[in-house]
């Protein structure tokens, strides 16, 4: 049906269920009751004009996509959303969902529009529909006509099918048969949303008669589900089946719970303990709940059901006999407690949750099923050490679990699913140990974390959430971040002067238009194998597909701002070692100016070494004011402006760095910076040198490293000395001028002359130079050389005269001995070109030595001599590997150059 309202077939929906929930308007008989005869006439509904939703095509293969189109939302919101549902399933049980922004990140309200909607490959074939909901709620606005989801075409490769031994936690498929004229078959199928969802098939023309007697036969069907397979960097994509719940059975006797429990009490299995309004467990009292017990909550007046724990709660169930905390409307556990014949169904927020106060330390929830709560969360711990393990926490109207006010304890090996806000929310310096949990299909962040809270994270998996990571907000205090799930900055994050943040190797932090400000200490020491990464939210290369949009969003330079160290930063403690910072560079106004760089140091001098700064929209690294770090062994690549920018007051030690393909200078020195350069490599930058400009106002030395290139005007002021060391090359760019009002000391040597020359040059890189006449590039100003490396010239053999591609011009000379001519000067530097063959010499792989001949001294046992190895490879390689080559023989492998470019096709 489209729009709101309409007729629902009670026979088709009123089936045995697990954890599915239907709207409260669905009237269903109790599972143990005899149906009341119904009239033979069929009720009709008049469609009310309003929002509409449609989907195409009508048949989609699982793993493909459909297009959903909606219109006429009266009061649109950016958080309106669309879900994919198996026909007849509850609104809480979506198989997949998107906001109307066509992603899992809300952006703009849209009264009408369309979206490509991915159909998860893991959904079961059958009839599905799309539903449109308002503003992050379960208020349904419209429903599409059904579409058929088909099974993917089988591949030729056989796939082993796991056989699962029946256990009490197996998924059950009940079959209900009504006679004589009506047949309704319900099959509970685990969906990728981790919610068991019923699929109903009914005969449309049949109407139960007064003589019909239902016969209920529950046949347990065990369905094996393979475990979730994580993608690299801790982002699993497989979606396992729901944590199963018992099917509705006979109604258990009901025991009413008093408003206050002041003495130690035990609740046993076999009864439903009904909490009406709020019940408080007093300090000093212990409530023990035995395996299999069911606790339900109902509203009293305006007070929703809630258990406040000030004493000790010991609720330790068993894998085959869980303790259940749920809504009074949930007939799946303990039967029809409120005896309304299934007229109401459980919904998120039916009760307020379990609340642990500061005196409840030592409380334990283990092997529990906790659902349909709300307020702050299904489970809330405030200032207490509480353990929650091996449990299911889901269907909350807010968060699954909420830890605040220095709460601690353990949250381990749980399934935290289908909550309408966060999976976990931690604040107020809370620090539980969080390990081995699966956080799936929560509406917002998998984890939401205040910056002053430092829980430990390990072996957790997150998928299908609004954001598959740890959303961080607020001021960051003193503690440690872990490499398990990526940290996602929800705002500009600040480590204040009293704070010290340590990042473990492999930790990933992502940003979207925000910055990271360090006024205290940042200790980021990664390793070559596990670097610490700061990057864009859209970057799936590190931390996985955080937004789970399948690569629909791509990272770009300037996606976020800068990692900024302020002058208050703790230089003695702070370090960046084996760190990767990429896709930053959006402007950060620090008061005296604006920084445009992946990394900006403002009168700060942390150690920066063995790190990579790449793909920024501005500079790779920017040193502001009096910054004097040791900048050593780093790679600065593919930034839009200069690789390294230095202020006049900076004095860093710049040693052994590589500057590659930056859009400006490899490094740029403003005025009288006392930077010391050594061991630098510059390749593919717009200018492979150190740009200098401005006024030199203090004694300065230029060391032998990259050439210094005067950019515009450079003035050596009065009473100032510029010392140029032997071997230094100084180039003047176009319009470059040096004014000497002070003293210049330029004393070279016979072997190391100081060179002053022109820097005027032209660079032509990464182009397709094809289809021209005689020349692809012709340099008329032969006093300089045009740099035209890494281009495609129309043929893999290169440009003429190297090959048959478009040519370049050159000068020829005559050999006085032979009288022949040869090329003595190229006016265009075209070597290397794209796809130019090169050869690498590599050692031969290990070889056998069947006969044990004498090998050179120092060779591994059983190695061949060089002559033996040569003869051996000339005759073939047998399969008997009992020795090793002496490593003396090698061979050449031709490969092609690409230099990071896409190989162009020859025209």
N, C-alpha and C positions, 0 to 999 in steps of 0.2 A: 504494500500500500504506500502511497505517497502522502506526505504531509502528516499532520498530527491527527489523532483519533483513528477510528476505523474499527473493524470487527476482527477479533482474534478467535481462531478455532480452539475452544477449550479442550476438546478431545485430543487435538494434535499437540497441545502444550503441556497438559497435565499428565506427565509421565514421571516415573522414578528418576531421580536425579542425584548428582553428587554435590558439586559446589556451585552449580549454575543458579542464577537469580533472575526472576522475571519481574516486570513492573508490578507495583502494588495493586493496580487495577485489574490484574489477571485473577479471576476467581477460579479456583481449582478445588475439587473434592479431596478430602484426606485420602492418603494412599490405601488405608485399610477400610475405607467406607464403601458402601454400595452406591453407584451413581444414581442420582435422581432422574427419572424419565424426563426427557426434554421434548418440547413440541417439535413437530415435523417441519414447521415453517422456519425459515432462515432469516435472522435479523440482518438488516442492511444499515449502512451508515452513509450519511451525506458528507461528501468531501468538503472540508472547510478551506477556502482559499488561503494560501500561505506558502511557506517554503517548499520547494520541490527538489528532488534529487534523482538523477538518472545515471546509468552506467552502460558502457559499451566496451567491447562487444558482449554478446550474450553468452559466449563460451570462451574460457581462458584456461590455458594450461598452467598448472601450479609452477611457480617460478617465473611466470610472465607478468604482464601488467594489464590493467584496464584503465579506462578514462572515466572519471566521475565528474559530473557537471551539476551544479546547483544554482538556484536563483531565488530571489524574493525573500531573503532573510531580512526581517523587519528592523532589527537593531543589531547589526553585525558586530562581532568582536574578533579581535586578533586571535583569541583562544577558542573560537568555534572549531570543532574538529569532526572528522569523518572516520568511522570505523568499519572494518570488514567483519561480517558476522556470518556464521553458519545459520541458515534459515531456521527460525524458531528459537535460537539461543537467547540467553539473557543479555541485557545491555552491558553488564560488567564483563562479558566474556568475549571481547573482540579478538580476532585473529591477527589483526594489524590495524594501525591507525596513523593518521596524519592531521596536522592542523590545516586550516584552509590556505595557509602559506605554501602548501605542497611539501612541507618538511616537518620535522619534529621540533622546530624552533618557531614560535609565533612571531609574526612581523606586522602585517597590515590586515585590518578588518576588510572582509570582502563579502558584500551582499550577494554577489553572484560570481561565478567563475568555473574553472575546471582544472583538474589535476591528473597527471599520470599516477596511478596507484599500484605499487608493487604487490603482487600476490605471492606470499611466502612459498618457497618450494616445498616446505614441510607440511602444508595444510592437506588435510584428507580430501579426496575428491568428493563432490556433492554439490548441493544447492546452497548458494551464498547470497548475501545482500549487503548493501552499504547503508549506513545510518548516519545522519547528520545531527550533531548535538551542539548545544549552546554553551559557550564560555566555560570550558573545562568541567562541565557538569554532565550528569546523565539525563538532562532535559532534552528529550528527543524532538527534533524539529521536522525531520522528514526521513523517509525510507525509500530506497530504490526498488525497482522490480528485481526479481531474482536473476542471478547469472549462474551458469554451471562452471565449476572448477573441475578441470579434467586432470587425470594423472599424467605426469610426464612420460614421454615415449621411452620405453625401456632401451637401455644400451646393450650392445652385444656382450659386455663383460658381466659375467655372473656375479651376483652379490649375495654373500652369505647372509642368511636370516637367523638372527639370534633366537634361541628358544628359551623362554623364561620359565623357571619353575614357579608354580603358583605360591604366592605368599599373601599374608594378610593385607599387604599394601598394594596388591595388584589392582589395576583398573578394572572395574566391573561393568559389564554391559547387560542391564536387565532387559527382558522382553516381556511386555504386557499384552495379553490378548483378551479382547472383549468379545463375547458371543451374544446372539447369533449373527448379527448383521454388521457389526462394526469391528474393524481390526486396526489397532494402532501399534506400531512397532517403534520403539525408541532405542537408538544405539548411541551410547555415550562415547564420543570420540575425543581423545586428547588433542587440543589445538595448539598451534605454536605460541599462543598467548599463555600457555601453562594453565589453562582453565578447561576442565572437563566439560564438554558442550554436547547437548543432546541433539540428535538429528532424527526427526520424526517423519514417518511415512504413513499416511492414512488414506482410506478409500473415501473419495470426496462425496459420494452419493449416500453413504451409509449414515443412519441416525439410530442411536441406541433406543431400544424399545423397552417397555416396562418389564419384560421378562429377561432382559439381559443380566447375566451374572458374571462379574469379572473374575477371571482366573489369572492369578499372578504367579509367574514362574521366573525366578531370578537365576540366571545362568552365568556364573562368573567366567569371564573370558579374559585371559591374561595376555596383555600386549607388551611385548618387549620393546623398549625404546632405547636406541643407542645413546651413549653419553654424549654431552655437548663437546664438540671439537673446537678448541680455541684457535683463533687466528693468531698470527704473530703479534706480540706486544699486548697480550692479555685482553683481546677483544673477541670472545666467542661469537660465532654466528649461528651455530646450531641451536635449536630451541627445544629442550626436552619437554616431556609430557608433564602435566600438572601433578602436583602432590595430591594423591587421591584421598578422598574422604569416604567414610562408610555411606552406603545407600540408606535411604529412609527405611526404617523398620518399625517395629511395634513401639507404641508410646511408652516411654519409661515413666515410672512414678516421679512426681515432682516434690522436691523438698524446698520450702521457702527459706531464704537466708535472712537473718536479722540485720538490722541497720548497723549494729556494732558487734564485733567479735572480740571479746576481751580476754578469753581464756583459750589455751591451745585446743585446736579442733582438728578432726580428720574427716574429710569427705571421701566416701568410697565409691567404687564403680557400681553401676546398676540403678542410679538415680540421676535426675536432672536437678541441679542446684540452681534455683531461680533467684537472681539478684534483681530486686525491684527498687529503682532509684539508686542511691549510693549506699554501699556497705563499706565500713572501715574496719580494718584489722589493726587493733591497737598495738602500740609499742610493748614489747615483752611477750606477746602472744605469737604462737606459731600455728599457721594453717597448713596442714599436710593434705595434699590432694593425691589420691591413689591413681595408678594407671587405669584408663578407661572411663574415668569420671567425666561428666558433661556439665559445664557451667554456662547458663544462659542469662542474658541481661534484658530487662525491659524498662521502659520509661514509666516514671510515676509523676503525674502532673507535668511540670516543666523540667523535671530532673531526669536526665537519661541515666541508664544503668551504668554503674562504674564500681570498680573495686579499688579502694585506696589502701595500700599496704604500708603501714607504719611498723609492723612487726616483721616476722619472717614468713615468707611464702615458700613452701617446699613442694613444688609441682613437678615431679619427675615421672613422666610416663615411660612407655616402652615403645619400641619401633612398631610392634604389632598391636599396641594398645595405647593410643595417644590420649592425652588429656585435652579436652576441647573447651575453648572459650568462644562463645558466639552469640548471635542475636536470638531472641525468643522467636523470631519469625523463621528461623532456620530449622526446617523439618528434617534435614539430612542427618542430623545428630540427635539422638534421643527421641525422635518422632515428633508428632504434632503437639508440642507442649501447650500452646495457647488454644488448642482445640477449635480452630476456626476453619477446618477443612481445607487448608492450603490457600485460603483467601488472601493471605499476605506472604510476601517473600522477602528474604533478607536483602538489605542494601547497605552500602558503605555509610557509616555514621549512625547506625541503629543504636549504638551504645558508645560510651566515652572512653573505654579502654581500661587497661590495668595501670595504675599509677603507684610507683614506688617512691616513698619519701626518704628523707635522709637517714632515718633510723631503721631502714629495711635492709641494711647490708647483709650479705650472705644469702639472699633469696635466690632461688633457682627455678627457671622454667626449662624443662628438657622434654623432648619428644611431645611437644604440644602443638595444637592447631588453634590459631588465634585469628579470627576474621570478623569483618563487618563493623569494626570499631571506628573511632574517629577522634574528635577534639584535637589534641596534639599528636595522637598516634595510637596504634593498637597497644603498644607497650611504652610507657614513659618512666624514665628513671631520673630523679632529681637528687643530686648529691649523694647517691648511694652506689655501692658496688653490687651489681646484679649480673647474674649469668643467664644467658639465653642461648640454648644450643639445640641442634637437631630438630628444629621446629619449623612450622609453616606460619608466616605472618603476612596476611594479605587482605585485600579488599577494604582498606581503611579509607575514610573520606579525607584523610590528611596523610601523615607519614606512617610507614610501617612501624618504625621504632624511633623514639626521641630520647636522647641523652642530654642533660643540661646540668648546670651548677656543680661542676667538678664530679660528675658521675663517672664511674669506672666499671670494672668487671670484664666480662667476656661475652662476645657475640660471635658464635662460631657454628659453622656447618648448617646454617639455616637457609630456607628458601623464602625470600622477601619479594613478594610479587603483587602486581595489580593494585598498588596503592595510588590514590588520586593525587598525591603530591610526591614526596621523596621516599625512597626506600629507607634510608637512615638520615636522621637529622641530629647533628651534634653541635653543641654550643657551650659557652660558659666554662671553658677550660676542661671539658670532659675528655677522658682518655681511656676508653676501653680497648681491649685487644680484639680486633676484627679480622677474622680469618675463615677461609673456606666457605664463605657464603655465596649464594647465587642471587643476584639482584636483577629481576627481569620485569619488563613491562610496567614499571612505575612511571607515572605521568611526567615527572620532572627529572631531576638529577638522581642517579643511582644513590649517591651520597651527597648531602648538603652539610658543609662544614664551616663553622666560624673560625676565623684565623687564629684565635687563641686556644683552640682545641687541637690536641695532638694524639689521636688514637694511632695505634699501629695497624697497618694493613698488610695482609699476606694471603695469597692464593684465593682471592675473591674473583668472581666472574660477573660481568655486567653485560646485558644485551637487551635490546628492545625497549630501553628506557628513553625518556625524552632526551637525556644526555647521558652517555655511558661513561661517566667519570665522577670525580669528586668536585662538586661546585664549591668554591671557596669565596667567602665574603668577610669583610671587616678587617681590622688591624691584625697583622700576623705577629704572634708572640715568640716565645723561645721553645723550640722543639724540633722534631724531625719529620720530614716527609719521605714517603716510601715509594718504590717503583711499581707497585702492584697495579693500580688504576691511575689514569692521568688526572692531574689536578687542573681544574678549569676555573680561571679567574672570572668571577661574575661581575667584578668591578675593579678599579685600580687598587692593587694590593700594596700595603705599606708595612715594611719591617721597621718599627720605630727604634729609637736610639737605645732603648733598654732590651730590645729583642735580638735573638740570635737564631736564625733558621739554618738547619743542616739538611741538605738533600742527599739521599743515598744514591749510589751509582744506578743509572737506569731510570731515575725519576723523570717524568715528563710533565711539563706545565704548559697549558694552552691558553691563548688569549684571543679576544675578539674586540678590537678597538680600545683596549685598556693598556695599562702600564704596570710595571713592577718597580716599586721605589724602595731602596735600601738606605735607611738612616742608621741602622745598627750593623749587625754582622750577617753575611751570607756565606756559608761554607758549602760550596758545590764542587766536590772532588769526585769526578766520575773516573771511568777507565776507558781505554781504547775500545774494549768490547761492549761496555755499557756506559755510553756517555749520558750526561744529564742534558735535557733538551728543554729549551724555551721556544715555542713556535705558535703558529696560527691554529685557531680552533678548526680550520678547514683542512689541516695537514694530516692526512691519514697515514703518512709514512711512519710517524712516531705516535705511539699510543693508540693506534688503530682507528677505526671509523667511529669517532666519538659521537657524531650526530646520527650515525646509522642511516645515512642517506645514499649509500652505495656509490659514493664518489660523485654525487650530483653537484657538490660544491668543491671547488679547487682552491688551494692556497695561492695568495698573491702577495707581492711585496707591499708593505704598508697595511697588512691586515690588522696589525696591532702596533703599539708604540715602541717603548724602549725599556730595557733593563737599566735603571738609572741609579747610580751610587751618588748620594749626596755628600756634602762636605762633613757631615756628622758620622758617616759610615766608619765602622771599625776596621781600619786598614790592616792592623796587625793580625786580625783573625780571618778576615774575608779572603776568599780565594775562588777563582774560576779555573778549574783544571779539567780537561777533557769535557768541555761544555759545548753544546751546539745551540746557537741563537740564530733564528732564521725568520724571514717574512715580516720583520718589524720595520721600524723607520717612520711610522706616523708621528707627527710632531708632538713633543712634550714640552710645555712651557714651565721652566724651572724658576721663573721669577726674573732673572737677569737676561733671559733669552729663551730660545726654543732649540731643543735638541732633536735632530733627525738622524737617528742611528739605531742599529740593533742593540748596541751597548754604549752608554754614555757615562763617563766618569767626571764628576764635578768636584774638583779639589779633593779627589779621592784616589787612593793608590793601592787597591787590592792587587794581589798577584794574578796575572792573566796569562795562562800558558796552555799549550797543547789543545787549543780550542778552535772552533770554526764559527765564523760570522758571515752569513751568506744570505743573498736574495732579499736584502733590505731595500726599501724605497728611497733611502738617503745614503748616508755613510755606513760603512760596516761598523766602525768604532769611532767614537768622538771623545777626545780629551778636552774638557772645559776647565778654564781657570788653572789653578796650580795643581794639576794631576801629574803624578810621577810614578806610575806603576812599572813593574817589570813585565814587559810584553814580549813573551818568548815562545817560539815554536808554534805559532798560530797560523791558521789559514783564513784569509779574508777574500771572499770570492763572490762575484756576480751581484754586487751591490750597484745601485743606480748612480751613485756619486763616487766620492773618493773611498778608497779602502780604509785608510786611517787618517783622521783629521786631528791636528794638534794645535792647541791654543798657544799664544805667545808666551804664556807663563808656565807651560808644561815642560817637564824634564824627564820623560820616560827612557828606560833602557829598551830599545827595540831590536831584538836579537833573533835571527834565524826564522823569520816569518816569510810566508808565501802570499803574494798578492796576485789574484787571478781574475781576469775579465771584469774588473770594476769599471764603471762608466766614466770615472774621472781619473785622477792620479792614483798611482799605487799608494802613495802617502802624500799628505799635504801639510806643510809646516807654515803656520802663520807667524811672521815676524821673528822674534828672537827666542823661539823655543830652544831649550837646551837638550833636545832629544839627541840620543846617541844611537846611530844606526849601524848594524853589522849583520852580515850573513843573509841579507834579504834576497828574495827571488821575486821577479815581477814578470808576468806573462799575460798577454792578451788584454791588458788594461788600455784605456784610451790613451794614457801616457804612462809608460813603464819607467817612472822616475818619481823623485821627490819634488813636488811643487813647492816653491817658496815665493812669498810676496809679503808686502807690508814694510814695517820699519824694524830694523835690528837695533834695539836700545840697550843691550848688554852684551858683554863679550861672549862670542859664539864660535864654535868650531864645527866644520863640516868634515865628516869622516869618509873614508873610502868605502863606498857601498853602491847603492843605486845612483845614477846621475841626478844632480840637482838641476831643476828646470825653473828658471825665473819666469813666473807667471805675471805678466804686466810689469808693475813698477816695484823695485826693491830698493830701499834706502838704508845705508849704513850711517847711523847717526853719529854726531860729534862725541869724541871721547869714548869711542867704542871700537873694539877690534874684532874683525872676522878672520879666523884662521882656517885656511883650506889645506887639508893634509895632502901629501903626495899621492898621485894617482886619481884624484877626484876629477870627475868630468862635470863641468858646468855648462848648461845649455840655456840659450835665451829663446823663448818662444816668440811668436809673432807679436811685435810691438813691445817685447821685453826690454827693460832698461834697468841698469844698476847705477845708483847715485852713491858715490863714496864721499861722505863727509867725515868718516872716521878713518881707521887704519886697516888696510887689507894686507894680511900675511899669506902669500901664496908661494910657498917654496917647495917645488918639486925636486925630482932627482933624475939622473940619466935614465934610470930604469922605470921610474914612475913619474911621468910628466903630468902636470896639471893642465887640463884641456878646457878652453873656453870655445864654444862653437854654437852653431845655430841648432835650435830644436824644431825648426819648421819641418813638418812632415805631414803626410796624409796617410790615414789608415783605412783600408777597405777589407772588411772581414765578413765571413759567413754569408756570402751572396751567391746567387746563380748568375754567372757571367757567360751568357750563351747567345747565339744568334747574331753576333756582330760581324763586321767585315774582317779586316786584317787583324785588328787589335781589339782585345777585350778591355785592356787598360793601357793607355799610352801616357807616359810621363814626359811632359815637355820641358819641365824644369829639372834638368839632369844634374844639378848640383846637390839635389837631395834624392833620397830613395823613397818611393811609395811603398808602404807596408801593405801588401795584398796577400797575406798568408790566409790559409784556411778558407778558400773560396772554391766553388765548383765552376770549372771552365768549359764544360760541355763534353768532357771526355775523361775517363779515369786515368788516361796517360798524362793529363795535365795540360797547361797552356803551351803554345808554341813559344820558344823552340824546344821545350822539354818533350811535348807530345803533340797531339793533333787537335787540342782544344783551341779556343780563342787565344790570340797571342798577346805577348807583352813586348816592349821595346828594350833594346840593350845596345851595348857598344862592342865592336869587334876589334881585335888587334892581330898583327901579323907576326908569325913565328920567324925570327931572323934566320933560324937554321934550316927549316924545311920550306919556308916561304908560304906555308899555309896560314889560314886565318882561324881564330878561335874567339870565343866570347870572353872578354876580359872584364866586363862590368854589366850587371843587370840594373836597369833604372827602376825596375819594379821587382820587389821581393815577393815572389809567388810560391816559394818553396818553404813549408809543405802545403799541398793542396788537399782538399777533401777527397777521400778514397784513394790517396796515394799509397801504393803498397810499401810496406816496410818489413824488415825481417828481425825476428828476435832469436837469439841463440839460447837454447834451453838444454839442460842435461837430459840424457836418456833416462827412461824409467828403470826400475830394478830389473835385473836379468838373472837367470839361474846359472849355476856353475856345476854341472853334473859330475865333472871329473876332478874337481878340486885342484886345477892347475895353479901355479904360483902367481899371485897377484902382487902389485907393488906394495912396498912397505907402508903400513898405516891403513891399508884397505880393510873393510869389514870382513869377517870370516866368510870364506867361500867365494870371494869376489874374483872377477876375471881380470886379467891383465888388459891393457889398452888394446893390444893387437887381438887378443882373444875376443874381447867385446866387439871390436869392429867386425871380425870374421863372423861372430855369432849373429849380429844384426843383419849381415849380408845374406845369411842363409835362412833366416826366419826365427820366430820366437816360439818355443814350445810352451806347454802349460806347466812344466815342472819348475816351480820357483823355489829353489833351495838356497840361493845366494844372492848377492847384490853386485851391481856394477861398481867399478871403482870411481865413477863420476868423472871419467876422463874423456868421454865421448859426448859430442853434442851435435845437434842438427838445427837447421833454420826453418822457421814456420812463417810463411807470408801471411800478414794480416792487413786490414784496411784501416786508415785513419778516419776518424769521424769528429773528434774534438767536441763531443757533446752535441753535434748537430745532426739533424735528420738527413740521411743521404738523399740528395736530390736525384730525380730521374733525368737522364740525358734527353734533351729535346732533339 
